[in-house]
Amino acid sequence: MPSQDSNVRLVELIRAGLARADDAGLARLPLKLYSAEEQDELLMLLHAYLWDTAAPHDGEWHHSPGNIMTLWAELLEIGTEARHRLIPLRTDLVKLLTERGLGYRTHPRSVPVLVREYSGPIEPPVHAGDPRETSSTIAFGAWGAGFGDPATNREVELAAEAAVQHHYETAGWTITRVAHLKCGWDLTAARDEEKRHLEVKGVSSSMPSVLLTRNELGTAKADPDWVLAVVTGALTNPTLAEFDRQTVVAAADPTVYRVNLAP
């Protein structure tokens, strides 16, 4: 599922579940009202969100702030009463996440805040920045980008975001992280009447070569505020270079394709 469709699909699934709960006379929505295929899809979307917001923690485990219900409330534009209806769904998905070995709680009453890269019987989660994310991953810049180790990739990504945020905040901009919303960029920068939508990419080497997803490239084509912020030497000597959307679109070259051979 392309990332630009993730939030739309999540809203569709939750609203369909609420309608089924209404038809069944249920005040709250449990996971059992969904088919097995829909349950896997919901789990995939949940894991993708948690992984997107996670930072390295301990070995293969990454720490996510969670905020699952906050995300759902924002996407569905619902209040407290409706949020309470979704509590069983969140609880059931947390249990399923744990059963699949993708995450676990650090406290009996907490949401799952420790997650790890996909491992299990369902299709690998799709999330912004993951080279598996689309049927046409795009390369930009002198070749040098690669898939690498998930933990190292995440460390590079977070270091790059920190460098970009520091750069902009030092210059008087206000930064908001929006990567989890799958909107085609990672950070929104605002200063007075100015606004920039920053897609952040980090690389370990000195070459500004990165991978863009179809969603990111599509946003670059359509959004006049979109800017690519590339941080080279992210873990050693962070150096920021910015590229306007026209430059990025002109340099983009399809390089990886998803091939589904399932019968």
Secondary structure as a PSIPRED ss2 file (coil, helix, strand):
# PSIPRED VFORMAT (PSIPRED V4.0)

   1 M C   1.000  0.000  0.000
   2 P C   1.000  0.000  0.000
   3 S H   0.000  1.000  0.000
   4 Q H   0.000  1.000  0.000
   5 D H   0.000  1.000  0.000
   6 S H   0.000  1.000  0.000
   7 N H   0.000  1.000  0.000
   8 V H   0.000  1.000  0.000
   9 R H   0.000  1.000  0.000
  10 L H   0.000  1.000  0.000
  11 V H   0.000  1.000  0.000
  12 E H   0.000  1.000  0.000
  13 L H   0.000  1.000  0.000
  14 I H   0.000  1.000  0.000
  15 R H   0.000  1.000  0.000
  16 A H   0.000  1.000  0.000
  17 G H   0.000  1.000  0.000
  18 L H   0.000  1.000  0.000
  19 A H   0.000  1.000  0.000
  20 R H   0.000  1.000  0.000
  21 A H   0.000  1.000  0.000
  22 D H   0.000  1.000  0.000
  23 D H   0.000  1.000  0.000
  24 A C   1.000  0.000  0.000
  25 G C   1.000  0.000  0.000
  26 L C   1.000  0.000  0.000
  27 A C   1.000  0.000  0.000
  28 R C   1.000  0.000  0.000
  29 L C   1.000  0.000  0.000
  30 P C   1.000  0.000  0.000
  31 L H   0.000  1.000  0.000
  32 K H   0.000  1.000  0.000
  33 L H   0.000  1.000  0.000
  34 Y C   1.000  0.000  0.000
  35 S C   1.000  0.000  0.000
  36 A H   0.000  1.000  0.000
  37 E H   0.000  1.000  0.000
  38 E H   0.000  1.000  0.000
  39 Q H   0.000  1.000  0.000
  40 D H   0.000  1.000  0.000
  41 E H   0.000  1.000  0.000
  42 L H   0.000  1.000  0.000
  43 L H   0.000  1.000  0.000
  44 M H   0.000  1.000  0.000
  45 L H   0.000  1.000  0.000
  46 L H   0.000  1.000  0.000
  47 H H   0.000  1.000  0.000
  48 A H   0.000  1.000  0.000
  49 Y H   0.000  1.000  0.000
  50 L H   0.000  1.000  0.000
  51 W H   0.000  1.000  0.000
  52 D H   0.000  1.000  0.000
  53 T C   1.000  0.000  0.000
  54 A C   1.000  0.000  0.000
  55 A E   0.000  0.000  1.000
  56 P E   0.000  0.000  1.000
  57 H E   0.000  0.000  1.000
  58 D E   0.000  0.000  1.000
  59 G C   1.000  0.000  0.000
  60 E C   1.000  0.000  0.000
  61 W E   0.000  0.000  1.000
  62 H E   0.000  0.000  1.000
  63 H E   0.000  0.000  1.000
  64 S C   1.000  0.000  0.000
  65 P C   1.000  0.000  0.000
  66 G C   1.000  0.000  0.000
  67 N C   1.000  0.000  0.000
  68 I H   0.000  1.000  0.000
  69 M H   0.000  1.000  0.000
  70 T H   0.000  1.000  0.000
  71 L H   0.000  1.000  0.000
  72 W H   0.000  1.000  0.000
  73 A H   0.000  1.000  0.000
  74 E H   0.000  1.000  0.000
  75 L H   0.000  1.000  0.000
  76 L H   0.000  1.000  0.000
  77 E C   1.000  0.000  0.000
  78 I C   1.000  0.000  0.000
  79 G C   1.000  0.000  0.000
  80 T H   0.000  1.000  0.000
  81 E H   0.000  1.000  0.000
  82 A H   0.000  1.000  0.000
  83 R H   0.000  1.000  0.000
  84 H H   0.000  1.000  0.000
  85 R H   0.000  1.000  0.000
  86 L C   1.000  0.000  0.000
  87 I H   0.000  1.000  0.000
  88 P H   0.000  1.000  0.000
  89 L H   0.000  1.000  0.000
  90 R H   0.000  1.000  0.000
  91 T H   0.000  1.000  0.000
  92 D H   0.000  1.000  0.000
  93 L H   0.000  1.000  0.000
  94 V H   0.000  1.000  0.000
  95 K H   0.000  1.000  0.000
  96 L H   0.000  1.000  0.000
  97 L H   0.000  1.000  0.000
  98 T H   0.000  1.000  0.000
  99 E H   0.000  1.000  0.000
 100 R C   1.000  0.000  0.000
 101 G C   1.000  0.000  0.000
 102 L C   1.000  0.000  0.000
 103 G E   0.000  0.000  1.000
 104 Y E   0.000  0.000  1.000
 105 R E   0.000  0.000  1.000
 106 T C   1.000  0.000  0.000
 107 H C   1.000  0.000  0.000
 108 P C   1.000  0.000  0.000
 109 R C   1.000  0.000  0.000
 110 S C   1.000  0.000  0.000
 111 V C   1.000  0.000  0.000
 112 P E   0.000  0.000  1.000
 113 V E   0.000  0.000  1.000
 114 L E   0.000  0.000  1.000
 115 V E   0.000  0.000  1.000
 116 R C   1.000  0.000  0.000
 117 E C   1.000  0.000  0.000
 118 Y C   1.000  0.000  0.000
 119 S C   1.000  0.000  0.000
 120 G C   1.000  0.000  0.000
 121 P C   1.000  0.000  0.000
 122 I C   1.000  0.000  0.000
 123 E C   1.000  0.000  0.000
 124 P C   1.000  0.000  0.000
 125 P C   1.000  0.000  0.000
 126 V C   1.000  0.000  0.000
 127 H C   1.000  0.000  0.000
 128 A C   1.000  0.000  0.000
 129 G C   1.000  0.000  0.000
 130 D C   1.000  0.000  0.000
 131 P C   1.000  0.000  0.000
 132 R C   1.000  0.000  0.000
 133 E C   1.000  0.000  0.000
 134 T C   1.000  0.000  0.000
 135 S C   1.000  0.000  0.000
 136 S E   0.000  0.000  1.000
 137 T E   0.000  0.000  1.000
 138 I E   0.000  0.000  1.000
 139 A E   0.000  0.000  1.000
 140 F E   0.000  0.000  1.000
 141 G C   1.000  0.000  0.000
 142 A C   1.000  0.000  0.000
 143 W C   1.000  0.000  0.000
 144 G C   1.000  0.000  0.000
 145 A C   1.000  0.000  0.000
 146 G C   1.000  0.000  0.000
 147 F C   1.000  0.000  0.000
 148 G C   1.000  0.000  0.000
 149 D C   1.000  0.000  0.000
 150 P H   0.000  1.000  0.000
 151 A H   0.000  1.000  0.000
 152 T H   0.000  1.000  0.000
 153 N H   0.000  1.000  0.000
 154 R H   0.000  1.000  0.000
 155 E H   0.000  1.000  0.000
 156 V H   0.000  1.000  0.000
 157 E H   0.000  1.000  0.000
 158 L H   0.000  1.000  0.000
 159 A H   0.000  1.000  0.000
 160 A H   0.000  1.000  0.000
 161 E H   0.000  1.000  0.000
 162 A H   0.000  1.000  0.000
 163 A H   0.000  1.000  0.000
 164 V H   0.000  1.000  0.000
 165 Q H   0.000  1.000  0.000
 166 H H   0.000  1.000  0.000
 167 H H   0.000  1.000  0.000
 168 Y H   0.000  1.000  0.000
 169 E H   0.000  1.000  0.000
 170 T H   0.000  1.000  0.000
 171 A C   1.000  0.000  0.000
 172 G C   1.000  0.000  0.000
 173 W C   1.000  0.000  0.000
 174 T E   0.000  0.000  1.000
 175 I E   0.000  0.000  1.000
 176 T E   0.000  0.000  1.000
 177 R E   0.000  0.000  1.000
 178 V C   1.000  0.000  0.000
 179 A H   0.000  1.000  0.000
 180 H H   0.000  1.000  0.000
 181 L H   0.000  1.000  0.000
 182 K C   1.000  0.000  0.000
 183 C C   1.000  0.000  0.000
 184 G C   1.000  0.000  0.000
 185 W C   1.000  0.000  0.000
 186 D C   1.000  0.000  0.000
 187 L E   0.000  0.000  1.000
 188 T E   0.000  0.000  1.000
 189 A E   0.000  0.000  1.000
 190 A E   0.000  0.000  1.000
 191 R E   0.000  0.000  1.000
 192 D C   1.000  0.000  0.000
 193 E C   1.000  0.000  0.000
 194 E E   0.000  0.000  1.000
 195 K E   0.000  0.000  1.000
 196 R E   0.000  0.000  1.000
 197 H E   0.000  0.000  1.000
 198 L E   0.000  0.000  1.000
 199 E E   0.000  0.000  1.000
 200 V E   0.000  0.000  1.000
 201 K E   0.000  0.000  1.000
 202 G E   0.000  0.000  1.000
 203 V C   1.000  0.000  0.000
 204 S C   1.000  0.000  0.000
 205 S C   1.000  0.000  0.000
 206 S C   1.000  0.000  0.000
 207 M C   1.000  0.000  0.000
 208 P C   1.000  0.000  0.000
 209 S C   1.000  0.000  0.000
 210 V E   0.000  0.000  1.000
 211 L E   0.000  0.000  1.000
 212 L E   0.000  0.000  1.000
 213 T C   1.000  0.000  0.000
 214 R H   0.000  1.000  0.000
 215 N H   0.000  1.000  0.000
 216 E H   0.000  1.000  0.000
 217 L H   0.000  1.000  0.000
 218 G H   0.000  1.000  0.000
 219 T H   0.000  1.000  0.000
 220 A H   0.000  1.000  0.000
 221 K H   0.000  1.000  0.000
 222 A H   0.000  1.000  0.000
 223 D C   1.000  0.000  0.000
 224 P C   1.000  0.000  0.000
 225 D C   1.000  0.000  0.000
 226 W E   0.000  0.000  1.000
 227 V E   0.000  0.000  1.000
 228 L E   0.000  0.000  1.000
 229 A E   0.000  0.000  1.000
 230 V E   0.000  0.000  1.000
 231 V E   0.000  0.000  1.000
 232 T E   0.000  0.000  1.000
 233 G C   1.000  0.000  0.000
 234 A C   1.000  0.000  0.000
 235 L C   1.000  0.000  0.000
 236 T C   1.000  0.000  0.000
 237 N C   1.000  0.000  0.000
 238 P C   1.000  0.000  0.000
 239 T E   0.000  0.000  1.000
 240 L E   0.000  0.000  1.000
 241 A E   0.000  0.000  1.000
 242 E E   0.000  0.000  1.000
 243 F E   0.000  0.000  1.000
 244 D E   0.000  0.000  1.000
 245 R H   0.000  1.000  0.000
 246 Q H   0.000  1.000  0.000
 247 T H   0.000  1.000  0.000
 248 V H   0.000  1.000  0.000
 249 V H   0.000  1.000  0.000
 250 A H   0.000  1.000  0.000
 251 A H   0.000  1.000  0.000
 252 A C   1.000  0.000  0.000
 253 D E   0.000  0.000  1.000
 254 P E   0.000  0.000  1.000
 255 T E   0.000  0.000  1.000
 256 V E   0.000  0.000  1.000
 257 Y E   0.000  0.000  1.000
 258 R C   1.000  0.000  0.000
 259 V C   1.000  0.000  0.000
 260 N C   1.000  0.000  0.000
 261 L C   1.000  0.000  0.000
 262 A C   1.000  0.000  0.000
 263 P C   1.000  0.000  0.000
